[in-house]
């Protein structure tokens, strides 16, 4: 059996650098997936899944090579504990990802296996860089210039893609919660289920007094607006998918103000190209003006007035955007020449 495995395993340095490359791709596409909500970008999630699954056989090859050194404590050096920690986190990231894909659940309170998968995935980045610093060995030409290595990697990618397909088929056949996963990995809520008041955005203001609240529309406009709750005339509706990065999605009917009509009423200047939606908490998100014209400022969800947890009195409904971009407790619509760079600070602070 060992000679067969030896023929399948690439050279040691090739395995090490392949682990670095596939992990980098998995982490990068995982982070990019936070911002992707349109089906046309589904390939990013497929690449993420294939890269993540490709890490596992490479780890087996790596473990097989270093097992003897790990068993002999005399062979350990200062970097060995870090290497062991990196390996444990990588295995945990792979296991939680596969578990989520198969529909597994765990008693983790408000957390899910997807949350753990994300946490382990984010930990891999700094651990891998620290590991590379202590174990760096440059890749040589002879480690990659061979038809055998090319065939090995073609087989690795093909096996990863087949495994992604197989996991979906198994989840469907077993009718697990993952059977209705969206391309983002989120699981569908039933039509009768109330939307969870959850988000990785940590903003949670006190309930807003509509009598003291004002919606302003300003920035690159010729006719700034200031509207009170009594001035709102909801007359538009959107049926849109809210896809939360915590792992669920739901298609619901939202009613409220047509953002495009509101923007046009303020008469944008020729320089206006972006619309930034501000929350009373300081949180914000920017949309291109053309996209904002198709968005909604919701006052009602499925015919009922928005609850405080869902953003009363106004919440942005941005089709094909992830849930954290649907700004809650809106108080300002600002037209800008460019996106607001402070939105990234707001996302980081709220996420942490």
N, C-alpha and C positions, 0 to 999 in steps of 0.2 A: 504493500500500500504506500509506503514511504517514497519509493522511486516514482510512483505515479504522481504523488503530490509535488515532488520536487520538479517534475516537468511542467506542472501547472503554475508554479509560483515564479514570479519574475525575480530578477536579481535583487539582493538586499537593498541596495541604494534606490533602486527603482521602486520597490515597495514603500520605502520611507518617503520618497518625494511624491509618490502617488497618494499616500495618505495625506500629505500636506495639501496637494492640489484638490483632491476630492473633498476634504474637509473645508477648504477655502470656498469651493463652489457651493457646498451645502450651506455654510453659514451665510454667504453673500445672498444666495437665492432665498434663504429663509427670512433674512432681514428685508429683502425687497418685497417678499410676499405680504408684509404688513400693509403696504401701500397699494396693492393690486386688488381690484375688485371686478374688473371687466373680463368676461370670458375670453376675449381675444388674447389676453396675456396668460392664459392657463399653462402655456408651455413652461413658464418659470417654475411652477409648482411641480411639474413633471420632472424637470431637470433636478430640482431639489430632492425629490424622492429617489431618483436613480442614483444621484451622487451619494445620498445618505446610505442607501442600501449597498452601494459599492464599497463603502468604508468597512462594512462588517467582514467580508472575506479577506480584505487586506489586513485587518486587525488579526484575524486568525493566523495568517502567514507571519505576521510580526510576532505574535505571542509564541508561535511554534519555534521561531528562531531564538527568542530571548528567554524562553522558559527555564533553561538550565541556569542562566545567570541569576534569574529572580529567585530560584530555589536556594542558591548558595549566597547566604547573607554576606559572606566575605567578599563577594564580587560586587557588592553595592558600592556606589559612590554618592556624593552629595546630591546629584541630580536624579538618582533612582526613585526616591519617593515622589518627586514631581511627575516622573514618567508613569508611575503606577497610578497616581491620581488622574492624570490625563486619560489613561486607558479606561479607568473606571467610569469617568464622566462620559467618554465616547460610547462605551457600551450602554450606559444608562440612557443617553440620548437616542441611540438606535432602538433600544427596547421599548421606550415610551412612545417613540414614533410608530413602530410596528403595532404596538398595542392599541394606539388610537386608531390606526388604519383598520384594524380588525374589529373595532367597536368595543374594546375593553373599557371598563369603568373602574374607579378606585375611590374609596371613602376618604376624599381629600378636602372636605368642606366645599368652599367656593372654588377651589382649584380643580383642574382636570388633568388627565394625562398629557393633553396638549400643552397646558401651561408648564408642566414639568419638562416636557420635550423642549420647549422654547428656552426655559431656564438653563437646562444642560447644554443646549446648543450655543447659547451666548457665553457660557463659561469656557467652552472649548477654545474659542479664539485666543484669549490671553494665555491660557495654559499651553496651547500649541506653540505660540511665539516664544514663551519662556523655555519650553522643551527644545525648540529648534536652536535657541541660543546656546544651550549646553551640549547639544548633540549634532551640531551642524557638520555635514559632510557634503561637499559639492557633488552634483550629478555629473557623471562622466559620459562621454559619447558612447562608449561600448555598453553602457547600461541600458540604452534605449534603441541603438541602431541595430535592430535585428528583426527579421520577419516573425520570429517566435514571440517576441515581446508585443509586436503589433497584434498578432492573433490573440494573445492572452488578454489584451485590453479590449479588443473587439468583443471577445467572449464575456468579459466582465460587464461591459455596458449592456450587452444583449441580455445577460442574466438579470441585471438590475431592472431593465425595462420589463422583462417577463414577470419578475417578482412583483412589481407595482401592479401590473394587470391581475396577477393571481390573487393578491391581497384584496383587491376590489371584488373579484369574483367570489372569494370565500366569504367576505362580509355580506354580499348579496344572498348567497345560498343559505347562510346561517341566519339571515334576516336580523343582523345586529344593528344597533343605532348607526353604525358607519355605512350601512347600505344606502342611506340617503345623503351621504357626504357631497358637498359642493366641491368644485375643482379646487377651492381654497383649503379644503380639509374640514370645513365647518359642517356640523350636523344639523339637519332640518328640525325645527320645532313644529309640532302639530298645529293645524289651523286654529284649534281652540285654546292653545296655550297662550297665556299672557307673556309678553316680552319681559325677560329678566331685566331688572334695573342693575346691570353690571357693566363695568368697563374697566380697562386698565388705566383710564384717565381718572385721576384721584380727585377731581374737582367735585365738591358737594356743598353748594351755598345753602344758606337758610332759604326757606320758601319765599318766593318773590311776591311782594304786594303789588298787584296790578295797578292800583291807584298811584303808586309812586314810581312806576316803571315807564321808561320811554325807549322807543326804537328810533335811532337816528340813522340816516343815510347821508353820507358825506364823503369827503375826499375829492377825487377828480370828477366833480359834478358841477353843473351850473345852477342847480336848484336844490340845495340841501333840504332834507325832510326831517321832521321830528314828529313821531306818531305816538299817541298814547294808546292804552289798551282799548279805549272806546272808539278809536279811529280805525282799528283793524277790521277789514271787510273780507273775511275768508271766502273765497269763491273758486279755488282751484283744488285739484286732487291729483295725486300720483300713487300708483301702485308700484311699490319699489321693494327691493330685497335689502334688508338690513343684515349685513354679514359682520358679526362681531369677531374680533381677533381672539376672544376667549374661547371660541370653538363652536358657536351656534349661528344659524341664520334663519330668517323668517321673511316671507313675502306678505306685506300688509298694505292696507289702504290708508293713506295719509291725506288729510285735508288742511288747507291753510292758504297762505298768500303766495301768489306766483312771484318768485324772486325776480324773474326777468321783467315783469310788468312794474315791479317796485323800482328796479334799477332804472328803467326807461323813464319813469315818472320824475326821477331826480335829474334827468338829462345829462348823461355822461359826456365828459369832454372827449376830444379826439385822442387824447393821451391815455384814456382809461383802457386798461387791458386785463386787469385782474380785479377780483372781488374778494375781499377778506371779511369773513364773518367772525365777529367778536362775541365772546360770552361775558356775562357779568363777572366771571371768575378770572378773566384775563386770558383764558384759553382762546385759541383762534385757529382758523384754517383758511387758506386761499384757494380760489378756483379761477381758472381762466374765464374771462367775461363770457365767451361763447358757451361754456359749460354751465356757468351760473344762470344763464337765461333758461335752462331746462330744469333748474332746481326749485325747491319749495321751502318756504318757511312754515312749518306745520304748527297748527294750533290744536289739531285733533288727530287721534289715532283710532282707526276702525270706528269712527262715528262718535267716540267719546273724547271729552276734553283731555288734553295732555295732563298726566300726573306730574308732580314736581320732579320725581326721579327720572322722567323721560324728557324733561327740559322745559316745562311750563314757564313762561307763556309762549315761547317760540323755540322751535328746534329745526335746524337745517336738515333737509332730506336731500341727499346728493346721490342719485342713482349711480350704480357702478363704482361707488367709493366704499371703503371699509368703515365700520361703525364708528371708530374714534374720530373720523373726519366729519361726522354728522354733529356739528357743534350744538350743544344744549344751552338753554337759558340765554338766547341771543338778545343782545341789546344794541348792536351796532352793525351796519353794513357799510364797509369802507371801500370805495373804488380807488384803485392804485395803478401806477404804471408798471410795477413789478410785484411779485408775491412778497408778503411780509416775512422777512427773515426771522423775526422773533417767534414765528410759529414753531420753529424747530426747538427753541429753548422751552416753549410752553409744553410741547409734546414730551421732551426729555424730563422736565421737572414733574409733570403730571404722571408720567410712566413710572418714575422712580418712587 
